Amino acid sequence: MKIWIDADACPKPIKELLYRAAERRNIILTLVANRSLGHPASQWIRSIQVSAGADVADQEIVRQLEAGDLVITADIPLAAETISKGGHALDPRGVFFSEDNIRERLSVRNFMDDLRSNGVETGGPRAYGDKDKQKFANELDRFLARHKGGI
């Protein structure tokens, strides 16, 4: 199993938490972004810089993703593609996407996109906070315990 981060929009506290998890559990962690990202020197942590453009990082993750891999993303279409390839998708706020919830989330996303394209102000996501980080950490730990045999 590998961990992939849709890194352009991933909050820094989540990246730092994932760096520690990769080191502690000897899991390859790859950040994918359209800009250069610094990260700790480690045999377990890598980065891929892709060209600028809509969904280029997402496409690279999907191209390299293998069944059983974990993708960290808030991007619902990327989460849907991850699930369709047999991977797992976890939002930086600690919500797992699954076959049970991804269709509904895609529908809501598309509806909100339609509203915005017609000039309706929908607002953005709430500010990222400590509760989000804690929920993510808990879900990640549970997932890794089930899929990598614990610490």
C-alpha positions in Angstrom: 0.0 0.0 0.0 1.1 3.5 -0.8 -0.3 6.9 0.2 -0.9 9.6 -2.4 -1.5 13.2 -1.5 -3.4 15.6 -3.8 -0.9 18.1 -2.4 -1.8 21.5 -4.0 -4.7 22.1 -1.6 -3.9 19.7 1.3 -3.5 21.6 4.6 0.1 21.8 6.0 -0.9 20.2 9.3 -2.2 17.1 7.4 1.0 16.8 5.3 3.1 17.0 8.5 0.9 14.3 10.1 1.3 12.1 7.0 5.1 12.6 7.0 5.3 11.2 10.5 3.0 8.3 9.7 5.0 7.3 6.6 8.2 7.3 8.6 6.7 5.5 11.6 5.0 2.8 9.5 7.5 2.6 6.6 4.9 3.5 3.9 5.8 5.2 0.7 4.1 8.6 0.7 4.0 10.6 -2.6 2.9 14.3 -2.8 1.6 15.2 -6.3 1.3 18.9 -7.1 1.8 21.4 -10.0 4.4 23.3 -8.0 7.5 22.3 -6.2 6.8 21.2 -2.6 9.3 20.9 0.1 9.2 17.9 2.3 11.4 16.2 4.9 14.3 14.1 3.5 13.2 10.5 3.8 13.4 7.2 1.9 9.6 7.0 2.4 8.6 10.5 1.2 8.6 11.5 -2.5 7.1 14.2 -4.6 6.0 14.5 -8.2 5.7 17.9 -9.8 3.2 17.9 -12.7 2.6 20.6 -15.3 0.1 23.3 -14.5 -3.5 22.7 -15.6 -6.9 21.6 -14.4 -6.8 18.1 -12.9 -3.2 17.3 -14.1 -2.2 16.2 -10.6 -5.4 14.2 -10.2 -4.7 12.4 -13.5 -1.2 11.5 -12.4 -2.4 10.1 -9.1 -5.0 8.0 -10.9 -2.4 6.8 -13.5 -0.1 5.5 -10.8 -2.7 4.4 -8.2 -2.9 0.7 -7.4 -5.8 -1.2 -5.7 -5.4 -0.8 -2.0 -3.6 2.6 -2.1 -4.8 5.5 0.0 -5.4 8.9 -1.6 -5.7 12.0 0.5 -7.9 14.5 -1.3 -10.9 16.8 -0.9 -11.5 16.5 -4.7 -14.7 14.4 -5.1 -14.1 13.4 -8.7 -10.6 12.2 -7.8 -12.1 10.3 -4.9 -14.6 8.7 -7.2 -11.8 7.6 -9.6 -9.8 6.3 -6.7 -12.7 4.1 -5.5 -13.4 2.8 -9.0 -9.8 1.6 -9.2 -10.0 -0.2 -5.8 -8.3 2.5 -3.8 -9.3 4.3 -0.6 -10.0 8.1 -0.4 -9.8 10.2 2.7 -10.7 13.8 2.9 -8.3 16.1 4.9 -11.2 16.7 7.3 -11.3 13.0 8.2 -14.2 11.8 6.0 -13.7 8.6 4.1 -15.3 8.5 0.6 -16.8 5.1 -0.2 -18.9 3.3 -2.8 -21.8 4.0 -0.5 -21.4 7.8 -0.4 -19.5 8.9 -3.5 -22.4 9.1 -5.9 -24.4 11.4 -3.6 -21.3 13.5 -3.0 -20.7 13.8 -6.8 -24.3 14.8 -7.3 -24.1 17.5 -4.6 -20.8 18.8 -6.0 -22.2 19.0 -9.5 -25.4 20.8 -8.3 -23.2 23.3 -6.4 -21.1 23.8 -9.5 -24.3 24.5 -11.5 -25.4 27.0 -9.0 -22.1 28.8 -9.0 -21.9 28.8 -12.8 -25.4 30.6 -12.8 -24.1 33.3 -10.5 -25.4 32.0 -7.2 -23.0 32.6 -4.3 -22.7 29.3 -2.4 -19.8 30.2 -0.1 -16.8 28.1 0.5 -15.9 25.4 3.0 -15.6 26.4 6.7 -12.1 27.2 8.0 -9.9 24.2 8.7 -9.4 23.7 12.4 -8.1 21.5 15.2 -11.2 19.3 15.3 -10.7 18.6 11.6 -7.1 17.7 12.1 -7.9 15.4 15.0 -10.7 13.6 13.1 -8.3 13.1 10.2 -5.6 11.7 12.5 -8.1 9.3 14.2 -9.4 8.0 10.8 -5.9 7.7 9.4 -4.7 5.7 12.4 -7.8 3.4 12.2 -7.2 2.8 8.5 -3.5 2.1 8.9 -4.1 -0.3 11.8 -6.5 -2.3 9.5 -4.4 -2.1 6.4 -0.8 -2.2 7.6 -1.0 -4.2 10.8 -0.8 -1.3 13.2 2.2 0.5 14.5 
